[in-house]
Amino acid sequence: MKAMFLSGWALGAMTTLLLCGPMRCQAQIGLQEQPDRTLDAATRTGVIEGVLQKLKEGYVFPEVAGKMEAAIHARMKKGEYDNVTRAKALASTLTANLQEVCHDKHLRVFYSYQPLPEEKPDAPSAEAEKRFWQIAAAHNFEFEKVERMNGNVGYLKFNAFVPPDMAGETAAAAMNFLSNTNALIIDLRENHGGEPDMIALLCSYLFGPEPVHLNDIYWRPDNSTRQFWTLAYVPGKRYGDKPVYVLTSKHTFSGAEEFTYDLKNLKRATIIGETTGGGANPGGPQRIDAHFSVFVPMGRAINPYTHTNWEGAGVKPDIEVPADQALNRAYLLALKDLAAKSTDDGQKEELQRAIEKAQKGSEATAKK
């Protein structure tokens, strides 16, 4: 199994994937509004013990898995779950109780009204793969907006790092459209994570052809560590060393945090917005029974420069502003930087007009 940052992008258990992943689609909305179920004592106990067993087998920190098991068993002994007779309540209660011990925001218990497939995560059916591809494509692989703003500033907003074998062409098209802008704003304020290989692909456009070490992921199941580097080749044009700004919010999570953390520590981007959510332990969905699953964090990120990660702390921005003001702040900074460097009178005038317009917009947003 490969590492995922709350991606839900494992193609194995389709329904579980949609529950765990960030994709905003009709299928996911339907799951969120799904009917509840009544649980008997045996089913409830089976779910709890099943979750604990999956954590014991795979959670990245075995000693913490032991502490979670002891804490949940203590609650069971006190009868704390005896009155939890509804499926949704069990999933949310168990998630909260486990997170009280591990403080790991990736770890979550999920309930599905529709039966979960029994396929193994590494062996999805052709039908499941096709359906997932259709859902992802219907949402443009989460690429929401690509724009050239006044002053020749590029803007890119995408809400998940969908695997490059699915979204690579869309990513390349977006980066090539933006390649001739003079500064770039990347909006991750609603991005909840995804596939590390897509993080590496997009980072590759922001560096030269010489590979740059981005991140390592330690993976408990096989006691291995995988390195992630930028690519020596990318489809189309690289962005060069032009200014890059990354927008964050408290909802920026997981793989989106890795992208931000990598660029911040490599001093390749200015981070603007709010401190991110604080999830650095990738993993994957594990089926418990026909209606319950658990997202088990089975790995941990290890930055090659800080030798740590953002787990629990999040990524602190270089310039801290409320999320709804981050775009205006970044745009103004980009315009002013370009104006200060410009030697063309016509371009300076264009940039000054854009600055004046952006300042009015920034003042209006600040007053709200």
Secondary structure, DSSP 8 states (H G I E B T S, - for coil): ----BS----SSSHHHHHHHS----HHHHHHHT----B--HHHHHHHHHHHHHHHHHH-S-HHHHHHHHHHHHHHHHTTTTTT--BHHHHHHHHHHHHHHHH--TT-EEEE-SS------TTS--HHHHHHHHHHHHHTGGGEEEEEEETTTEEEEEES-B--HHHHHHHHHHHHHHHTTSSEEEEE-TT---B-HHHHHHHHHTTS-SS--EEEEEEEGGGTEEEEEE--S--SS---TT--EEEEE-TT--THHHHHHHHHHHTT--EEEES--------EEEEE-SSSEEEEEE-EEEE-TTTSS--TTT----SEE--GGGHHHHHHHHHHHHHHHH---HHHHHHHHHHHHHHHHHHHHHHH-
